[in-house]
Amino acid sequence: MNGVLRRALEEKQQLELIYMADKGKISQRVIRVVSIKKEKILAYCYTRKTVRSFKLANILSVTPYKKWEKYKKTP
């Protein structure tokens, strides 16, 4: 997971994050990593439209974000 986060930071790539908050609520976010600390990351959250802190221990899944392309009809 750290490799994905570091690569996204270097390449300014958006990520899709599945995260469990301290109270157990699970959410899905699209983020852009701003910095990586020992136990957390700082990332711009496109859902909340602000920089947020995410504990590494609470990240359930992280993958490169891919926007869905509109269906293109082929002739």
Buried (B, 14 or more C-beta within 10 A) or exposed (E): EEEBBEEBBEEEEBBBBBBBEEEEEEEEBBBBBBEBEEEBBBBBBEEEEEEBEBBBEBBEEBEEBEEEEEEEEEE
